[in-house]
Amino acid sequence: MSSHIAESTDPASRYFTIPDFVSMCPFTLRVNPHYAPHAKLSYEWLDSFGVHPNTKHRDAFQAMDFGLLTAMCYPDADEARFRVLCDYINALFAFDDLTDEGSLRKDGEGTRRASDIVMNALCSPKTYKTSFKVGNVFASFWGRALELGGSPGTQRRFLDTTDLYVRAVHEQVVNRAKDKMLGVDEFIALRRDTGALKMCFAMGEFAMKLNIPDEVLEHPSIKIMEDCANDVVVLSNDVYSYNIEQAQGDTMNIIEASMRDKGLDLQGAVDFAGQLVRERIDRFVATKKALPSWGDKVDAQVQVYLCVCEDWMIGGFHWSLGSTRYFGAHAEAVRSTLRVKILPKQDPRGQDEIPGLE
């Protein structure tokens, strides 16, 4: 199905304005002091697996500066754990690019095989070997994470949420292949898993060496705050990434869902997404003020965990506006004006052939 962007000779209609998410957000941006040199070392580590099909792809991937995203979203991680987190984020985006932009974007069976390999690699990181290079990447970072240590709950939540992620990604790929369109509520429910934030929050537990009881993390107030933070990151990401996605013909986005489901034009849908983000931020803040107590020791850990959620919100905003991933050479101009020129149609930028999934 085609995008809802109508062709027009009016120059103004070829632009849209993104919400000022940074101004909506009461949290403070911080950057991990170990950003340099570990971001560069992590790119070299990823490159050693041969995941990039060519030099152009490698250079473009590294220019997106996922190390800076890691530093903004895990600013308090110690040096050893920060390095593993850099590797994790690079691995996550390497997998994401295959299913969003590469040959797996409409290949349900290939995505299922890739997902099975990733889960097998995480379950047996020291012994599992595969010709699927990204699978070996996942085994490498997770094996080192286990060596550094994490509570049994943290390890279980990471594996469980990764399983949710790969299952949701497979569902999205199948939907894309069938041109199946979701309504706004159904889309958001799926997006909470395709966005991988549940995994990222579990890795925040790892980052901060937390050991929070299961019954605390399963408390309704914590779940509300996790969902709010998740929605803030993924829905704002949909706004930031919309231009490149519509150019590549991808309709798996809150903007497209809102235009279809609510009869909005492009700017109306972007503003609607901004409203959803603002509502989630406000609810997160209000819920945090009304949290029950589980005792001083647990309460302190809960506050650290919720800080991870806050760092992901504010860090995601700043990185998205500054990275070349969504706005290319125009990132500085977009950050200054919040005005985006709609791109013409183009081919997906991911790789076409993926060894190891035959």
C-alpha positions in Angstrom: 0.0 0.0 0.0 1.3 3.4 -0.9 2.1 6.2 1.6 -0.5 8.8 2.4 1.8 11.6 1.1 0.0 13.2 -1.8 1.9 14.7 -4.7 1.6 18.4 -4.8 3.0 21.4 -6.5 2.8 23.4 -3.3 6.4 23.6 -1.9 5.1 23.9 1.6 3.4 20.5 1.3 6.7 18.8 0.7 7.8 19.5 4.3 6.6 18.6 7.7 7.6 19.8 11.2 8.5 17.4 13.9 7.5 18.1 17.6 10.1 19.5 19.9 10.4 16.4 22.0 13.4 17.7 23.9 11.5 20.6 25.3 8.7 18.2 26.4 11.1 16.1 28.4 12.0 17.1 32.0 15.0 14.8 32.2 18.7 15.8 31.9 20.9 14.5 29.1 24.1 12.9 30.4 26.9 11.2 28.5 29.0 8.3 29.8 32.6 9.4 30.3 33.8 6.1 28.7 32.3 7.0 25.3 35.8 7.4 23.9 37.6 5.1 23.1 35.1 2.3 23.6 32.7 3.4 20.8 35.5 3.1 18.3 36.7 -0.2 19.7 33.2 -1.6 19.5 32.9 -0.6 15.8 36.2 -2.5 15.2 34.8 -5.5 17.1 31.7 -5.6 15.0 33.6 -5.2 11.8 35.8 -8.2 12.8 32.8 -10.5 12.3 32.4 -9.4 8.7 28.8 -8.3 9.1 29.1 -5.4 6.6 28.8 -6.3 3.0 31.2 -3.6 1.8 33.2 -0.6 2.9 30.4 1.9 2.0 27.9 0.1 4.3 30.5 -0.1 7.1 31.3 3.6 6.9 27.7 4.6 6.9 26.9 2.3 9.8 29.7 3.7 11.9 28.8 7.3 11.0 25.5 6.9 12.7 27.4 6.8 16.0 25.6 4.1 17.9 28.3 4.4 20.6 27.0 7.9 21.4 23.5 6.5 21.7 24.9 4.0 24.2 26.7 6.7 26.1 23.6 8.9 26.3 21.3 6.0 27.4 23.6 4.3 29.9 25.6 7.3 31.3 26.3 5.7 34.6 27.6 2.3 33.5 31.2 1.5 34.5 33.9 1.1 31.9 33.7 -2.7 31.5 30.0 -2.8 31.3 29.8 0.2 29.0 32.0 -1.6 26.5 29.6 -4.6 26.5 26.7 -2.2 26.1 28.3 -0.6 23.1 28.6 -4.1 21.5 25.0 -4.9 22.4 23.6 -1.8 20.8 25.8 -2.3 17.6 24.6 -5.9 17.5 21.0 -4.8 17.9 21.1 -2.3 15.0 23.0 -4.8 12.8 20.1 -7.2 13.2 17.5 -4.4 12.9 18.9 -3.3 9.6 18.6 -6.7 8.1 14.9 -7.0 8.9 14.0 -3.3 8.3 16.0 -2.5 5.2 17.8 -5.6 4.0 16.5 -8.7 2.1 14.7 -9.9 5.3 12.3 -6.9 5.3 9.6 -9.0 3.6 11.1 -12.5 4.1 9.1 -14.1 7.0 10.9 -17.5 6.7 14.4 -15.9 6.6 13.5 -13.7 9.6 12.3 -16.7 11.5 15.6 -18.5 10.9 17.6 -15.5 11.8 15.6 -15.1 15.0 16.1 -18.7 16.0 19.8 -18.4 15.5 20.0 -15.3 17.7 18.1 -17.0 20.5 20.2 -20.1 20.2 23.3 -18.0 20.3 22.1 -16.2 23.5 21.2 -19.5 25.2 24.6 -21.1 24.5 27.0 -18.1 23.9 30.2 -20.1 24.6 29.5 -23.1 22.4 27.0 -22.1 19.7 28.5 -21.5 16.2 26.7 -20.4 13.1 27.5 -19.1 9.6 25.0 -16.3 10.2 27.5 -13.6 11.3 25.1 -11.5 13.3 24.3 -14.6 15.4 28.0 -14.8 16.4 27.9 -11.2 17.3 25.1 -11.8 19.7 26.9 -14.8 21.3 30.1 -12.7 21.7 28.6 -9.8 23.6 26.3 -11.9 25.7 29.0 -14.3 26.7 31.1 -11.4 28.0 28.0 -9.9 29.8 27.6 -13.2 31.7 31.2 -13.1 32.7 30.8 -9.7 34.2 27.7 -10.9 36.1 24.1 -10.1 36.4 21.3 -11.3 38.6 19.3 -14.4 37.6 16.3 -12.1 37.1 18.2 -9.7 34.9 19.5 -12.6 32.7 16.0 -14.1 32.5 14.4 -10.8 31.6 16.9 -10.1 28.9 16.4 -13.5 27.3 12.6 -13.3 27.6 12.4 -9.8 26.2 14.7 -10.7 23.3 12.4 -13.6 22.5 9.5 -11.1 22.5 11.5 -8.8 20.2 12.4 -11.4 17.6 8.9 -12.8 17.5 7.5 -9.3 17.1 10.0 -8.5 14.4 8.9 -11.6 12.5 5.3 -10.6 12.8 6.1 -7.2 11.5 8.0 -8.7 8.5 5.0 -10.9 7.7 2.7 -8.0 8.0 4.9 -6.0 5.6 5.0 -8.8 3.1 1.2 -9.1 3.2 0.6 -5.3 3.2 -1.3 -5.8 6.4 -2.0 -2.5 8.1 -2.7 -2.2 11.8 -4.8 0.3 13.7 -3.2 2.7 16.1 -3.8 0.7 19.3 -2.8 -2.6 17.7 0.3 -0.9 16.2 1.5 0.5 19.5 1.0 -2.9 21.2 3.3 -4.5 18.6 5.7 -1.6 18.5 6.4 -2.0 22.2 8.2 -5.2 21.3 9.6 -4.4 17.8 11.3 -1.4 19.3 13.5 -3.6 21.6 13.2 -1.2 24.5 12.2 -4.0 26.9 15.6 -5.6 26.1 17.3 -2.3 26.6 15.8 -1.8 30.0 16.9 -5.3 31.0 20.4 -4.3 29.9 20.0 -1.3 32.1 19.7 -3.7 35.0 23.0 -5.2 33.8 24.6 -1.8 33.4 23.8 -0.8 37.0 24.3 -4.2 38.6 20.7 -4.2 39.9 19.0 -7.1 41.6 15.3 -6.0 42.0 12.8 -8.6 43.1 10.5 -9.9 40.4 7.4 -8.9 42.3 8.6 -5.3 42.4 9.3 -5.1 38.6 5.9 -6.7 38.0 4.1 -4.1 40.1 1.4 -2.3 38.0 3.0 1.1 38.6 6.4 -0.1 37.3 4.7 -1.6 34.3 2.9 1.6 33.5 6.2 3.5 33.7 8.0 1.0 31.5 5.3 1.2 28.9 5.3 5.0 29.0 9.1 5.2 28.5 8.9 2.5 25.8 6.2 4.4 24.0 8.1 7.7 24.3 11.2 6.2 22.7 9.6 4.2 19.9 6.9 6.7 18.9 9.3 9.6 18.8 11.6 7.3 16.8 8.8 6.7 14.3 8.6 10.5 13.8 12.3 10.9 13.4 12.6 7.9 11.0 9.4 8.5 9.1 11.0 10.4 6.2 13.5 7.7 5.3 10.9 5.0 5.8 8.3 6.5 3.6 11.0 7.0 0.9 11.7 3.3 1.0 8.0 2.4 0.9 7.8 1.2 4.5 4.4 1.7 6.2 5.2 0.1 9.6 5.1 3.4 11.4 2.8 5.3 13.8 2.6 8.1 11.3 1.1 5.8 8.6 -1.1 4.0 11.1 -2.5 7.4 12.3 -3.2 8.7 8.8 -5.1 5.5 7.9 -6.8 4.9 11.2 -7.8 8.5 12.1 -8.0 10.1 8.6 -5.2 12.6 9.4 -2.9 14.3 6.9 0.8 14.0 7.4 1.3 17.0 9.7 -1.8 16.0 11.6 -0.4 12.5 12.1 3.0 13.8 13.2 1.3 16.2 15.7 -0.8 13.3 17.0 2.3 11.2 17.6 3.8 14.2 19.5 0.6 14.4 21.6 1.0 10.7 22.5 4.6 11.2 23.5 3.7 14.2 25.7 0.9 12.2 27.4 3.3 9.3 28.1 6.0 11.6 29.6 3.4 13.3 31.9 2.1 9.9 33.0 5.6 8.6 33.7 6.3 11.6 35.9 3.0 11.4 37.8 3.3 7.7 38.4 6.8 8.0 39.7 5.6 10.5 42.3 3.0 8.1 43.6 5.1 4.9 43.8 4.7 2.7 46.9 7.7 1.8 49.0 9.4 -1.6 49.1 11.9 -0.6 51.8 14.9 1.7 51.5 17.3 -0.8 49.8 14.8 -1.8 47.1 13.5 1.7 46.7 17.0 2.9 45.9 17.4 0.3 43.2 14.0 1.1 41.7 15.0 4.7 41.4 18.2 3.7 39.6 16.2 1.5 37.2 13.7 4.3 36.5 16.6 6.6 35.8 17.6 4.1 33.0 14.2 4.6 31.5 14.6 8.4 31.8 18.0 8.3 30.2 16.6 6.3 27.2 13.9 8.9 26.7 16.1 12.0 26.7 19.1 10.2 25.2 16.9 8.9 22.3 15.7 12.4 21.5 19.2 13.9 21.4 20.8 11.1 19.5 18.1 10.9 16.8 18.3 14.6 16.1 22.1 14.5 15.8 22.7 11.2 14.1 23.0 10.8 10.3 20.7 7.7 10.5 17.5 9.7 10.0 18.5 13.0 8.5 21.8 12.4 6.8 23.8 15.5 6.0 20.7 17.6 7.0 20.8 16.6 10.7 22.1 19.9 12.0 19.5 21.9 10.0 16.7 19.6 11.2 17.8 19.9 14.8 17.8 23.7 14.5 14.4 24.1 12.6 12.6 20.8 13.3 11.6 21.1 9.6 12.0 18.1 7.4 11.9 18.0 3.6 10.1 14.9 2.3 12.4 12.6 0.4 11.7 11.1 -3.0 11.2 7.4 -3.3 14.3 5.3 -3.1 15.5 1.7 -2.7 16.0 0.3 0.8 19.6 0.9 2.0 20.2 -2.5 3.6 22.3 -5.4 2.2 20.7 -7.8 -0.2 22.5 -11.1 0.6 22.8 -12.5 4.1 25.1 -15.5 4.4 24.2 -18.1 6.9 20.5 -18.2 6.4 20.4 -20.7 3.5 
